[in-house]
Amino acid sequence: MPTNRWTCAACSESNESSALLCARCECPSNANATEVEAHRALFTSTQGKKYKFLKCDCEKYEVGETRNSGGILSSVFEVETEKFSFISCSHCGHTEFYRCERSALRALYDLGF
């Protein structure tokens, strides 16, 4: 009997249907778009290796995303022109940021609001 598998949206790894986390990049099976993008950025930056903080040797972390204004004009008009994924150590709180590329459609959407 064939088993159902799910494919990780962050790293394209095929996983067992019962797995809650991807075996390759630890992205949750029910991750939202923000979590997928953060795991993809982390997976790409570490070339698929297990991530470990140099500061405290901890392997437990949380991932997320933040948007920030990029300068004085974008700050005045409250336009968030910079997008970053981050990884934060669950043990000591040390956080690393990774710059993400923004789509032209997202930039137009930000300008509209």
A tleap script that builds the chain and sets N, CA, C and O, in Angstrom:
source leaprc.protein.ff14SB
mol = sequence {
  NMET PRO THR ASN ARG TRP THR CYS ALA ALA
  CYS SER GLU SER ASN GLU SER SER ALA LEU
  LEU CYS ALA ARG CYS GLU CYS PRO SER ASN
  ALA ASN ALA THR GLU VAL GLU ALA HIE ARG
  ALA LEU PHE THR SER THR GLN GLY LYS LYS
  TYR LYS PHE LEU LYS CYS ASP CYS GLU LYS
  TYR GLU VAL GLY GLU THR ARG ASN SER GLY
  GLY ILE LEU SER SER VAL PHE GLU VAL GLU
  THR GLU LYS PHE SER PHE ILE SER CYS SER
  HIE CYS GLY HIE THR GLU PHE TYR ARG CYS
  GLU ARG SER ALA LEU ARG ALA LEU TYR ASP
  LEU GLY CPHE
}
set mol.1.N position { 0.840 -1.177 0.000 }
set mol.1.CA position { 0.000 0.000 0.000 }
set mol.1.C position { 0.886 1.242 0.000 }
set mol.1.O position { 1.735 1.378 0.881 }
set mol.2.N position { 0.716 2.153 -0.962 }
set mol.2.CA position { 1.566 3.340 -1.016 }
set mol.2.C position { 1.247 4.292 0.131 }
set mol.2.O position { 0.094 4.466 0.524 }
set mol.3.N position { 2.305 4.897 0.650 }
set mol.3.CA position { 2.122 5.867 1.729 }
set mol.3.C position { 2.084 7.265 1.136 }
set mol.3.O position { 2.783 7.563 0.167 }
set mol.4.N position { 1.269 8.109 1.725 }
set mol.4.CA position { 1.212 9.500 1.282 }
set mol.4.C position { 2.397 10.244 1.858 }
set mol.4.O position { 2.775 10.052 3.013 }
set mol.5.N position { 2.961 11.077 1.049 }
set mol.5.CA position { 4.107 11.871 1.481 }
set mol.5.C position { 3.770 13.327 1.210 }
set mol.5.O position { 2.909 13.626 0.382 }
set mol.6.N position { 4.442 14.230 1.902 }
set mol.6.CA position { 4.292 15.652 1.619 }
set mol.6.C position { 5.658 16.219 1.281 }
set mol.6.O position { 6.682 15.769 1.793 }
set mol.7.N position { 5.651 17.210 0.413 }
set mol.7.CA position { 6.889 17.845 -0.040 }
set mol.7.C position { 7.050 19.180 0.667 }
set mol.7.O position { 6.131 19.999 0.681 }
set mol.8.N position { 8.198 19.391 1.241 }
set mol.8.CA position { 8.487 20.627 1.960 }
set mol.8.C position { 8.552 21.796 0.975 }
set mol.8.O position { 9.237 21.723 -0.046 }
set mol.9.N position { 7.838 22.862 1.291 }
set mol.9.CA position { 7.832 24.038 0.422 }
set mol.9.C position { 9.130 24.829 0.521 }
set mol.9.O position { 9.442 25.612 -0.376 }
set mol.10.N position { 9.888 24.638 1.590 }
set mol.10.CA position { 11.126 25.395 1.783 }
set mol.10.C position { 12.327 24.762 1.082 }
set mol.10.O position { 13.152 25.469 0.504 }
set mol.11.N position { 12.426 23.423 1.131 }
set mol.11.CA position { 13.619 22.778 0.572 }
set mol.11.C position { 13.315 21.671 -0.434 }
set mol.11.O position { 14.242 21.067 -0.972 }
set mol.12.N position { 12.042 21.390 -0.700 }
set mol.12.CA position { 11.588 20.380 -1.663 }
set mol.12.C position { 11.885 18.946 -1.257 }
set mol.12.O position { 11.886 18.053 -2.105 }
set mol.13.N position { 12.135 18.710 0.017 }
set mol.13.CA position { 12.375 17.360 0.524 }
set mol.13.C position { 11.048 16.609 0.625 }
set mol.13.O position { 10.043 17.182 1.048 }
set mol.14.N position { 11.039 15.338 0.243 }
set mol.14.CA position { 9.856 14.492 0.377 }
set mol.14.C position { 9.872 13.877 1.775 }
set mol.14.O position { 10.873 13.290 2.186 }
set mol.15.N position { 8.756 14.010 2.512 }
set mol.15.CA position { 8.683 13.549 3.895 }
set mol.15.C position { 7.519 12.583 4.100 }
set mol.15.O position { 6.543 12.605 3.350 }
set mol.16.N position { 7.629 11.735 5.124 }
set mol.16.CA position { 6.554 10.828 5.498 }
set mol.16.C position { 5.318 11.623 5.867 }
set mol.16.O position { 5.435 12.726 6.401 }
set mol.17.N position { 4.147 11.096 5.598 }
set mol.17.CA position { 2.899 11.817 5.889 }
set mol.17.C position { 2.722 12.079 7.385 }
set mol.17.O position { 2.064 13.048 7.765 }
set mol.18.N position { 3.295 11.237 8.230 }
set mol.18.CA position { 3.152 11.399 9.686 }
set mol.18.C position { 4.126 12.428 10.268 }
set mol.18.O position { 3.978 12.836 11.420 }
set mol.19.N position { 5.116 12.849 9.481 }
set mol.19.CA position { 6.125 13.792 9.976 }
set mol.19.C position { 5.536 15.191 10.126 }
set mol.19.O position { 4.886 15.696 9.211 }
set mol.20.N position { 5.762 15.808 11.269 }
set mol.20.CA position { 5.287 17.168 11.511 }
set mol.20.C position { 6.293 18.208 11.060 }
set mol.20.O position { 5.928 19.348 10.772 }
set mol.21.N position { 7.577 17.813 10.999 }
set mol.21.CA position { 8.654 18.701 10.551 }
set mol.21.C position { 9.393 18.051 9.398 }
set mol.21.O position { 9.492 16.826 9.326 }
set mol.22.N position { 9.903 18.861 8.508 }
set mol.22.CA position { 10.714 18.365 7.407 }
set mol.22.C position { 12.001 17.750 7.959 }
set mol.22.O position { 12.652 18.337 8.823 }
set mol.23.N position { 12.361 16.580 7.462 }
set mol.23.CA position { 13.566 15.902 7.927 }
set mol.23.C position { 14.832 16.640 7.526 }
set mol.23.O position { 15.873 16.467 8.159 }
set mol.24.N position { 14.761 17.450 6.499 }
set mol.24.CA position { 15.950 18.129 5.978 }
set mol.24.C position { 16.161 19.519 6.579 }
set mol.24.O position { 17.275 19.859 6.977 }
set mol.25.N position { 15.085 20.334 6.647 }
set mol.25.CA position { 15.254 21.724 7.094 }
set mol.25.C position { 14.410 22.089 8.319 }
set mol.25.O position { 14.458 23.223 8.795 }
set mol.26.N position { 13.634 21.117 8.829 }
set mol.26.CA position { 12.804 21.286 10.022 }
set mol.26.C position { 11.687 22.314 9.868 }
set mol.26.O position { 11.211 22.859 10.864 }
set mol.27.N position { 11.267 22.585 8.645 }
set mol.27.CA position { 10.125 23.454 8.402 }
set mol.27.C position { 8.860 22.665 8.753 }
set mol.27.O position { 8.735 21.510 8.345 }
set mol.28.N position { 7.917 23.259 9.499 }
set mol.28.CA position { 6.687 22.536 9.848 }
set mol.28.C position { 5.875 22.163 8.608 }
set mol.28.O position { 5.887 22.883 7.609 }
set mol.29.N position { 5.176 21.039 8.679 }
set mol.29.CA position { 4.369 20.583 7.552 }
set mol.29.C position { 3.211 21.532 7.261 }
set mol.29.O position { 2.737 21.602 6.127 }
set mol.30.N position { 2.755 22.260 8.271 }
set mol.30.CA position { 1.633 23.193 8.099 }
set mol.30.C position { 2.100 24.647 8.177 }
set mol.30.O position { 1.357 25.515 8.636 }
set mol.31.N position { 3.320 24.912 7.736 }
set mol.31.CA position { 3.904 26.255 7.821 }
set mol.31.C position { 3.162 27.252 6.934 }
set mol.31.O position { 2.706 26.917 5.841 }
set mol.32.N position { 3.055 28.478 7.430 }
set mol.32.CA position { 2.464 29.533 6.601 }
set mol.32.C position { 3.547 30.097 5.683 }
set mol.32.O position { 4.708 29.698 5.777 }
set mol.33.N position { 3.176 31.016 4.802 }
set mol.33.CA position { 4.116 31.546 3.799 }
set mol.33.C position { 5.320 32.220 4.440 }
set mol.33.O position { 6.435 32.105 3.931 }
set mol.34.N position { 5.112 32.921 5.548 }
set mol.34.CA position { 6.216 33.596 6.238 }
set mol.34.C position { 7.217 32.589 6.784 }
set mol.34.O position { 8.426 32.767 6.639 }
set mol.35.N position { 6.713 31.531 7.413 }
set mol.35.CA position { 7.603 30.504 7.960 }
set mol.35.C position { 8.351 29.774 6.851 }
set mol.35.O position { 9.536 29.472 6.995 }
set mol.36.N position { 7.669 29.492 5.753 }
set mol.36.CA position { 8.317 28.817 4.624 }
set mol.36.C position { 9.450 29.669 4.080 }
set mol.36.O position { 10.542 29.160 3.829 }
set mol.37.N position { 9.206 30.957 3.897 }
set mol.37.CA position { 10.239 31.849 3.362 }
set mol.37.C position { 11.430 31.946 4.314 }
set mol.37.O position { 12.581 31.949 3.876 }
set mol.38.N position { 11.152 32.026 5.608 }
set mol.38.CA position { 12.237 32.105 6.589 }
set mol.38.C position { 13.057 30.818 6.597 }
set mol.38.O position { 14.285 30.872 6.654 }
set mol.39.N position { 12.394 29.660 6.540 }
set mol.39.CA position { 13.123 28.385 6.505 }
set mol.39.C position { 13.901 28.245 5.199 }
set mol.39.O position { 15.013 27.719 5.192 }
set mol.40.N position { 13.320 28.713 4.094 }
set mol.40.CA position { 14.022 28.657 2.813 }
set mol.40.C position { 15.291 29.515 2.856 }
set mol.40.O position { 16.344 29.092 2.380 }
set mol.41.N position { 15.191 30.720 3.427 }
set mol.41.CA position { 16.362 31.597 3.541 }
set mol.41.C position { 17.429 30.960 4.421 }
set mol.41.O position { 18.617 31.003 4.099 }
set mol.42.N position { 17.004 30.374 5.526 }
set mol.42.CA position { 17.949 29.716 6.425 }
set mol.42.C position { 18.583 28.514 5.750 }
set mol.42.O position { 19.798 28.329 5.831 }
set mol.43.N position { 17.781 27.697 5.085 }
set mol.43.CA position { 18.288 26.504 4.411 }
set mol.43.C position { 19.286 26.886 3.331 }
set mol.43.O position { 20.325 26.241 3.186 }
set mol.44.N position { 18.976 27.931 2.573 }
set mol.44.CA position { 19.871 28.395 1.506 }
set mol.44.C position { 21.170 28.943 2.081 }
set mol.44.O position { 22.251 28.655 1.567 }
set mol.45.N position { 21.067 29.731 3.144 }
set mol.45.CA position { 22.269 30.354 3.711 }
set mol.45.C position { 23.195 29.342 4.376 }
set mol.45.O position { 24.403 29.571 4.449 }
set mol.46.N position { 22.652 28.227 4.861 }
set mol.46.CA position { 23.475 27.209 5.510 }
set mol.46.C position { 23.822 26.053 4.570 }
set mol.46.O position { 24.455 25.084 4.988 }
set mol.47.N position { 23.409 26.151 3.298 }
set mol.47.CA position { 23.622 25.114 2.287 }
set mol.47.C position { 23.129 23.746 2.754 }
set mol.47.O position { 23.753 22.724 2.466 }
set mol.48.N position { 22.006 23.731 3.475 }
set mol.48.CA position { 21.389 22.479 3.895 }
set mol.48.C position { 21.991 21.843 5.126 }
set mol.48.O position { 21.560 20.762 5.527 }
set mol.49.N position { 22.972 22.478 5.736 }
set mol.49.CA position { 23.579 21.919 6.940 }
set mol.49.C position { 22.729 22.277 8.153 }
set mol.49.O position { 22.018 23.282 8.136 }
set mol.50.N position { 22.797 21.468 9.200 }
set mol.50.CA position { 22.096 21.750 10.444 }
set mol.50.C position { 22.576 23.077 10.991 }
set mol.50.O position { 23.781 23.312 11.075 }
set mol.51.N position { 21.645 23.954 11.366 }
set mol.51.CA position { 22.027 25.263 11.876 }
set mol.51.C position { 22.348 25.173 13.361 }
set mol.51.O position { 21.643 24.513 14.125 }
set mol.52.N position { 23.425 25.847 13.756 }
set mol.52.CA position { 23.853 25.871 15.144 }
set mol.52.C position { 24.421 27.252 15.426 }
set mol.52.O position { 25.279 27.733 14.686 }
set mol.53.N position { 23.951 27.892 16.490 }
set mol.53.CA position { 24.454 29.216 16.843 }
set mol.53.C position { 25.886 29.111 17.359 }
set mol.53.O position { 26.186 28.276 18.213 }
set mol.54.N position { 26.761 29.956 16.839 }
set mol.54.CA position { 28.153 29.951 17.278 }
set mol.54.C position { 28.292 30.498 18.693 }
set mol.54.O position { 29.190 30.097 19.434 }
set mol.55.N position { 27.414 31.404 19.061 }
set mol.55.CA position { 27.505 32.064 20.366 }
set mol.55.C position { 27.289 31.096 21.521 }
set mol.55.O position { 28.006 31.159 22.520 }
set mol.56.N position { 26.299 30.192 21.400 }
set mol.56.CA position { 25.959 29.335 22.542 }
set mol.56.C position { 25.883 27.849 22.193 }
set mol.56.O position { 25.542 27.042 23.058 }
set mol.57.N position { 26.191 27.464 20.953 }
set mol.57.CA position { 26.131 26.072 20.472 }
set mol.57.C position { 24.737 25.461 20.548 }
set mol.57.O position { 24.598 24.238 20.560 }
set mol.58.N position { 23.716 26.288 20.601 }
set mol.58.CA position { 22.332 25.803 20.672 }
set mol.58.C position { 21.819 25.497 19.271 }
set mol.58.O position { 22.144 26.212 18.323 }
set mol.59.N position { 21.016 24.433 19.129 }
set mol.59.CA position { 20.429 24.067 17.842 }
set mol.59.C position { 18.929 24.321 17.797 }
set mol.59.O position { 18.289 24.006 16.793 }
set mol.60.N position { 18.345 24.885 18.864 }
set mol.60.CA position { 16.910 25.187 18.891 }
set mol.60.C position { 16.715 26.657 18.576 }
set mol.60.O position { 17.378 27.521 19.150 }
set mol.61.N position { 15.794 26.935 17.653 }
set mol.61.CA position { 15.614 28.311 17.214 }
set mol.61.C position { 14.196 28.549 16.729 }
set mol.61.O position { 13.429 27.610 16.514 }
set mol.62.N position { 13.865 29.810 16.562 }
set mol.62.CA position { 12.597 30.234 15.989 }
set mol.62.C position { 12.917 31.077 14.766 }
set mol.62.O position { 13.927 31.780 14.738 }
set mol.63.N position { 12.057 31.008 13.753 }
set mol.63.CA position { 12.251 31.804 12.550 }
set mol.63.C position { 11.064 32.727 12.346 }
set mol.63.O position { 9.959 32.444 12.809 }
set mol.64.N position { 11.295 33.825 11.656 }
set mol.64.CA position { 10.214 34.770 11.388 }
set mol.64.C position { 10.619 35.771 10.332 }
set mol.64.O position { 11.631 35.603 9.652 }
set mol.65.N position { 9.827 36.807 10.200 }
set mol.65.CA position { 10.039 37.824 9.173 }
set mol.65.C position { 9.682 39.194 9.737 }
set mol.65.O position { 8.772 39.320 10.557 }
set mol.66.N position { 10.399 40.205 9.296 }
set mol.66.CA position { 10.092 41.579 9.681 }
set mol.66.C position { 10.257 42.479 8.465 }
set mol.66.O position { 11.042 42.186 7.563 }
set mol.67.N position { 9.517 43.564 8.450 }
set mol.67.CA position { 9.633 44.567 7.383 }
set mol.67.C position { 9.970 45.892 8.039 }
set mol.67.O position { 9.403 46.237 9.075 }
set mol.68.N position { 10.888 46.633 7.443 }
set mol.68.CA position { 11.351 47.894 8.009 }
set mol.68.C position { 11.431 48.961 6.936 }
set mol.68.O position { 11.546 48.659 5.749 }
set mol.69.N position { 11.368 50.221 7.370 }
set mol.69.CA position { 11.571 51.312 6.419 }
set mol.69.C position { 13.059 51.376 6.094 }
set mol.69.O position { 13.903 51.033 6.923 }
set mol.70.N position { 13.369 51.815 4.884 }
set mol.70.CA position { 14.745 51.784 4.426 }
set mol.70.C position { 15.477 53.106 4.501 }
set mol.70.O position { 16.673 53.153 4.214 }
set mol.71.N position { 14.815 54.168 4.871 }
set mol.71.CA position { 15.470 55.467 4.939 }
set mol.71.C position { 14.511 56.523 5.439 }
set mol.71.O position { 13.414 56.211 5.900 }
set mol.72.N position { 14.923 57.760 5.348 }
set mol.72.CA position { 14.129 58.864 5.888 }
set mol.72.C position { 12.810 59.018 5.145 }
set mol.72.O position { 11.761 59.126 5.780 }
set mol.73.N position { 12.837 59.033 3.812 }
set mol.73.CA position { 11.597 59.204 3.046 }
set mol.73.C position { 10.614 58.060 3.278 }
set mol.73.O position { 9.421 58.293 3.469 }
set mol.74.N position { 11.109 56.835 3.262 }
set mol.74.CA position { 10.202 55.708 3.484 }
set mol.74.C position { 9.676 55.712 4.917 }
set mol.74.O position { 8.566 55.245 5.174 }
set mol.75.N position { 10.462 56.231 5.839 }
set mol.75.CA position { 10.014 56.356 7.226 }
set mol.75.C position { 8.931 57.416 7.362 }
set mol.75.O position { 7.942 57.202 8.062 }
set mol.76.N position { 9.107 58.560 6.699 }
set mol.76.CA position { 8.137 59.651 6.755 }
set mol.76.C position { 6.798 59.208 6.170 }
set mol.76.O position { 5.744 59.506 6.732 }
set mol.77.N position { 6.841 58.492 5.034 }
set mol.77.CA position { 5.615 58.053 4.377 }
set mol.77.C position { 5.140 56.684 4.851 }
set mol.77.O position { 4.179 56.130 4.318 }
set mol.78.N position { 5.823 56.148 5.856 }
set mol.78.CA position { 5.493 54.851 6.446 }
set mol.78.C position { 5.402 53.741 5.405 }
set mol.78.O position { 4.442 52.970 5.378 }
set mol.79.N position { 6.420 53.677 4.549 }
set mol.79.CA position { 6.522 52.628 3.538 }
set mol.79.C position { 7.657 51.704 3.956 }
set mol.79.O position { 8.791 52.141 4.150 }
set mol.80.N position { 7.340 50.437 4.088 }
set mol.80.CA position { 8.351 49.467 4.501 }
set mol.80.C position { 9.047 48.920 3.262 }
set mol.80.O position { 8.501 48.078 2.549 }
set mol.81.N position { 10.245 49.401 3.019 }
set mol.81.CA position { 10.948 49.045 1.789 }
set mol.81.C position { 11.933 47.897 1.965 }
set mol.81.O position { 12.433 47.359 0.977 }
set mol.82.N position { 12.215 47.519 3.187 }
set mol.82.CA position { 13.178 46.447 3.446 }
set mol.82.C position { 12.474 45.262 4.088 }
set mol.82.O position { 11.609 45.434 4.947 }
set mol.83.N position { 12.847 44.061 3.669 }
set mol.83.CA position { 12.250 42.845 4.212 }
set mol.83.C position { 13.379 41.927 4.673 }
set mol.83.O position { 14.349 41.715 3.945 }
set mol.84.N position { 13.251 41.383 5.880 }
set mol.84.CA position { 14.271 40.509 6.452 }
set mol.84.C position { 13.632 39.260 7.041 }
set mol.84.O position { 12.566 39.332 7.653 }
set mol.85.N position { 14.277 38.126 6.860 }
set mol.85.CA position { 13.944 36.916 7.603 }
set mol.85.C position { 14.905 36.888 8.780 }
set mol.85.O position { 16.042 37.348 8.675 }
set mol.86.N position { 14.441 36.341 9.906 }
set mol.86.CA position { 15.343 36.249 11.043 }
set mol.86.C position { 15.276 34.879 11.678 }
set mol.86.O position { 14.289 34.153 11.552 }
set mol.87.N position { 16.354 34.547 12.365 }
set mol.87.CA position { 16.434 33.323 13.147 }
set mol.87.C position { 16.893 33.735 14.534 }
set mol.87.O position { 17.875 34.460 14.691 }
set mol.88.N position { 16.164 33.259 15.540 }
set mol.88.CA position { 16.433 33.671 16.913 }
set mol.88.C position { 16.641 32.437 17.782 }
set mol.88.O position { 15.834 31.508 17.756 }
set mol.89.N position { 17.724 32.433 18.550 }
set mol.89.CA position { 18.056 31.310 19.422 }
set mol.89.C position { 17.018 31.197 20.539 }
set mol.89.O position { 16.700 32.187 21.197 }
set mol.90.N position { 16.495 29.997 20.748 }
set mol.90.CA position { 15.510 29.765 21.808 }
set mol.90.C position { 16.153 29.801 23.187 }
set mol.90.O position { 15.467 30.008 24.188 }
set mol.91.N position { 17.452 29.602 23.244 }
set mol.91.CA position { 18.158 29.549 24.524 }
set mol.91.C position { 18.601 30.933 25.002 }
set mol.91.O position { 18.267 31.341 26.115 }
set mol.92.N position { 19.349 31.653 24.167 }
set mol.92.CA position { 19.931 32.924 24.618 }
set mol.92.C position { 19.298 34.159 23.986 }
set mol.92.O position { 19.548 35.277 24.437 }
set mol.93.N position { 18.469 33.973 22.933 }
set mol.93.CA position { 17.809 35.100 22.296 }
set mol.93.C position { 18.620 35.786 21.211 }
set mol.93.O position { 18.128 36.725 20.586 }
set mol.94.N position { 19.845 35.345 20.970 }
set mol.94.CA position { 20.670 35.917 19.899 }
set mol.94.C position { 19.893 35.806 18.583 }
set mol.94.O position { 19.340 34.750 18.278 }
set mol.95.N position { 19.852 36.887 17.810 }
set mol.95.CA position { 19.067 36.912 16.576 }
set mol.95.C position { 19.927 37.329 15.394 }
set mol.95.O position { 20.723 38.262 15.494 }
set mol.96.N position { 19.763 36.632 14.275 }
set mol.96.CA position { 20.460 36.957 13.040 }
set mol.96.C position { 19.421 37.303 11.986 }
set mol.96.O position { 18.374 36.662 11.902 }
set mol.97.N position { 19.715 38.326 11.177 }
set mol.97.CA position { 18.800 38.782 10.138 }
set mol.97.C position { 19.388 38.486 8.768 }
set mol.97.O position { 20.599 38.581 8.565 }
set mol.98.N position { 18.502 38.120 7.815 }
set mol.98.CA position { 18.894 37.854 6.439 }
set mol.98.C position { 17.999 38.681 5.525 }
set mol.98.O position { 16.774 38.625 5.637 }
set mol.99.N position { 18.602 39.442 4.629 }
set mol.99.CA position { 17.848 40.296 3.710 }
set mol.99.C position { 17.142 39.431 2.673 }
set mol.99.O position { 17.719 38.489 2.130 }
set mol.100.N position { 15.880 39.770 2.410 }
set mol.100.CA position { 15.075 39.048 1.415 }
set mol.100.C position { 14.796 39.963 0.239 }
set mol.100.O position { 14.674 41.177 0.398 }
set mol.101.N position { 14.698 39.382 -0.921 }
set mol.101.CA position { 14.322 40.131 -2.111 }
set mol.101.C position { 12.817 40.377 -2.070 }
set mol.101.O position { 12.051 39.509 -1.652 }
set mol.102.N position { 12.400 41.557 -2.505 }
set mol.102.CA position { 10.979 41.896 -2.545 }
set mol.102.C position { 10.518 41.915 -3.988 }
set mol.102.O position { 11.244 42.357 -4.880 }
set mol.103.N position { 9.326 41.440 -4.207 }
set mol.103.CA position { 8.778 41.440 -5.564 }
set mol.103.C position { 8.290 42.841 -5.928 }
set mol.103.O position { 7.971 43.643 -5.049 }
set mol.104.N position { 8.235 43.124 -7.202 }
set mol.104.CA position { 7.750 44.425 -7.677 }
set mol.104.C position { 6.286 44.609 -7.306 }
set mol.104.O position { 5.853 45.721 -7.005 }
set mol.105.N position { 5.521 43.517 -7.328 }
set mol.105.CA position { 4.110 43.588 -6.957 }
set mol.105.C position { 3.952 43.995 -5.491 }
set mol.105.O position { 3.074 44.791 -5.157 }
set mol.106.N position { 4.789 43.458 -4.632 }
set mol.106.CA position { 4.732 43.819 -3.207 }
set mol.106.C position { 5.097 45.294 -3.015 }
set mol.106.O position { 4.480 45.978 -2.199 }
set mol.107.N position { 6.075 45.783 -3.745 }
set mol.107.CA position { 6.478 47.190 -3.643 }
set mol.107.C position { 5.330 48.105 -4.060 }
set mol.107.O position { 5.080 49.120 -3.411 }
set mol.108.N position { 4.629 47.751 -5.147 }
set mol.108.CA position { 3.479 48.542 -5.581 }
set mol.108.C position { 2.355 48.495 -4.551 }
set mol.108.O position { 1.694 49.502 -4.299 }
set mol.109.N position { 2.146 47.346 -3.969 }
set mol.109.CA position { 1.120 47.193 -2.926 }
set mol.109.C position { 1.447 48.097 -1.733 }
set mol.109.O position { 0.569 48.781 -1.207 }
set mol.110.N position { 2.721 48.095 -1.309 }
set mol.110.CA position { 3.139 48.948 -0.185 }
set mol.110.C position { 2.927 50.424 -0.499 }
set mol.110.O position { 2.485 51.183 0.363 }
set mol.111.N position { 3.240 50.836 -1.726 }
set mol.111.CA position { 3.053 52.233 -2.108 }
set mol.111.C position { 1.580 52.626 -2.136 }
set mol.111.O position { 1.225 53.768 -1.842 }
set mol.112.N position { 0.725 51.663 -2.495 }
set mol.112.CA position { -0.718 51.927 -2.546 }
set mol.112.C position { -1.316 52.217 -1.187 }
set mol.112.O position { -2.283 52.970 -1.076 }
set mol.113.N position { -0.748 51.624 -0.157 }
set mol.113.CA position { -1.268 51.828 1.193 }
set mol.113.C position { -0.409 52.797 1.946 }
set mol.113.O position { -0.689 53.097 3.107 }
savepdb mol mol.pdb
quit
